[in-house]
């Protein structure tokens, strides 16, 4: 297992531990994530901007962001 694979495996083991782990885990699900002014925004990449915004989820809680990402990945058949 190389360094990148170890980082990803560690992030997936406890994605809500910190922002780095969360971002790695959410991106591994095939979603996009950003954080601005304390709020996480999770959405599906490759959609037109209006559609991406329509399906985007916002939260200020790291654990909620991870749960939302898991749900979205399943809903959009990404995971």
C-alpha positions as YAML, in Angstrom:
chain: A
units: angstrom
residues:
- id: 1
  name: UNK
  ca: [0.00, 0.00, 0.00]
- id: 2
  name: UNK
  ca: [1.52, 3.32, -1.04]
- id: 3
  name: UNK
  ca: [1.25, 6.59, 0.89]
- id: 4
  name: UNK
  ca: [-1.79, 7.85, -1.02]
- id: 5
  name: UNK
  ca: [-3.64, 4.58, -0.43]
- id: 6
  name: UNK
  ca: [-2.80, 4.69, 3.29]
- id: 7
  name: UNK
  ca: [-4.12, 8.25, 3.56]
- id: 8
  name: UNK
  ca: [-7.34, 7.31, 1.81]
- id: 9
  name: UNK
  ca: [-7.80, 4.16, 3.92]
- id: 10
  name: UNK
  ca: [-7.23, 6.16, 7.11]
- id: 11
  name: UNK
  ca: [-9.72, 8.81, 6.01]
- id: 12
  name: UNK
  ca: [-12.36, 6.21, 5.21]
- id: 13
  name: UNK
  ca: [-11.84, 4.52, 8.59]
- id: 14
  name: UNK
  ca: [-12.88, 7.69, 10.45]
- id: 15
  name: UNK
  ca: [-14.00, 10.37, 7.98]
- id: 16
  name: UNK
  ca: [-15.47, 12.74, 10.56]
- id: 17
  name: UNK
  ca: [-12.20, 12.92, 12.54]
- id: 18
  name: UNK
  ca: [-11.01, 16.11, 10.84]
- id: 19
  name: UNK
  ca: [-11.55, 18.14, 7.68]
- id: 20
  name: UNK
  ca: [-8.73, 16.46, 5.77]
- id: 21
  name: UNK
  ca: [-10.18, 13.01, 6.41]
- id: 22
  name: UNK
  ca: [-13.69, 14.20, 5.58]
- id: 23
  name: UNK
  ca: [-12.65, 15.81, 2.30]
- id: 24
  name: UNK
  ca: [-10.67, 12.72, 1.28]
- id: 25
  name: UNK
  ca: [-13.55, 10.37, 2.10]
- id: 26
  name: UNK
  ca: [-16.23, 12.49, 0.39]
- id: 27
  name: UNK
  ca: [-14.12, 12.80, -2.75]
- id: 28
  name: UNK
  ca: [-13.53, 9.04, -2.70]
- id: 29
  name: UNK
  ca: [-17.32, 8.66, -2.97]
- id: 30
  name: UNK
  ca: [-17.23, 10.70, -6.18]
- id: 31
  name: UNK
  ca: [-18.69, 13.90, -4.73]
- id: 32
  name: UNK
  ca: [-17.36, 17.41, -4.37]
- id: 33
  name: UNK
  ca: [-17.01, 19.18, -1.06]
- id: 34
  name: UNK
  ca: [-15.95, 22.63, 0.03]
- id: 35
  name: UNK
  ca: [-15.99, 24.58, 3.27]
- id: 36
  name: UNK
  ca: [-16.67, 28.29, 3.51]
- id: 37
  name: UNK
  ca: [-17.47, 30.33, 6.58]
- id: 38
  name: UNK
  ca: [-17.76, 27.17, 8.67]
- id: 39
  name: UNK
  ca: [-20.27, 25.45, 6.38]
- id: 40
  name: UNK
  ca: [-19.65, 22.36, 4.30]
- id: 41
  name: UNK
  ca: [-21.21, 22.15, 0.84]
- id: 42
  name: UNK
  ca: [-21.54, 18.73, -0.77]
- id: 43
  name: UNK
  ca: [-22.76, 18.19, -4.30]
- id: 44
  name: UNK
  ca: [-22.47, 15.99, -7.36]
- id: 45
  name: UNK
  ca: [-19.75, 16.94, -9.86]
- id: 46
  name: UNK
  ca: [-20.35, 17.32, -13.56]
- id: 47
  name: UNK
  ca: [-23.84, 18.75, -13.28]
- id: 48
  name: UNK
  ca: [-24.84, 22.10, -14.78]
- id: 49
  name: UNK
  ca: [-24.37, 24.82, -12.13]
- id: 50
  name: UNK
  ca: [-28.08, 25.30, -11.46]
- id: 51
  name: UNK
  ca: [-28.66, 21.56, -11.00]
- id: 52
  name: UNK
  ca: [-25.53, 21.19, -8.84]
- id: 53
  name: UNK
  ca: [-26.85, 23.94, -6.58]
- id: 54
  name: UNK
  ca: [-30.32, 22.38, -6.49]
- id: 55
  name: UNK
  ca: [-28.95, 19.08, -5.18]
- id: 56
  name: UNK
  ca: [-26.25, 20.61, -2.95]
- id: 57
  name: UNK
  ca: [-26.43, 20.03, 0.79]
- id: 58
  name: UNK
  ca: [-25.11, 22.47, 3.37]
- id: 59
  name: UNK
  ca: [-24.22, 21.79, 7.00]
- id: 60
  name: UNK
  ca: [-21.87, 23.09, 9.66]
- id: 61
  name: UNK
  ca: [-21.44, 19.66, 11.29]
- id: 62
  name: UNK
  ca: [-18.64, 17.36, 10.10]
- id: 63
  name: UNK
  ca: [-20.47, 14.13, 11.02]
- id: 64
  name: UNK
  ca: [-23.62, 15.35, 9.28]
- id: 65
  name: UNK
  ca: [-21.57, 16.21, 6.19]
- id: 66
  name: UNK
  ca: [-20.24, 12.65, 6.08]
- id: 67
  name: UNK
  ca: [-23.72, 11.14, 6.52]
- id: 68
  name: UNK
  ca: [-25.10, 13.41, 3.83]
- id: 69
  name: UNK
  ca: [-22.29, 12.46, 1.46]
- id: 70
  name: UNK
  ca: [-22.99, 8.76, 1.98]
- id: 71
  name: UNK
  ca: [-26.69, 9.31, 1.30]
- id: 72
  name: UNK
  ca: [-26.03, 11.41, -1.81]
- id: 73
  name: UNK
  ca: [-23.56, 8.88, -3.21]
- id: 74
  name: UNK
  ca: [-26.17, 6.15, -2.85]
- id: 75
  name: UNK
  ca: [-28.95, 8.31, -4.30]
- id: 76
  name: UNK
  ca: [-26.89, 9.22, -7.35]
- id: 77
  name: UNK
  ca: [-25.45, 5.68, -7.69]
- id: 78
  name: UNK
  ca: [-21.90, 6.90, -7.13]
- id: 79
  name: UNK
  ca: [-20.94, 4.48, -4.38]
...
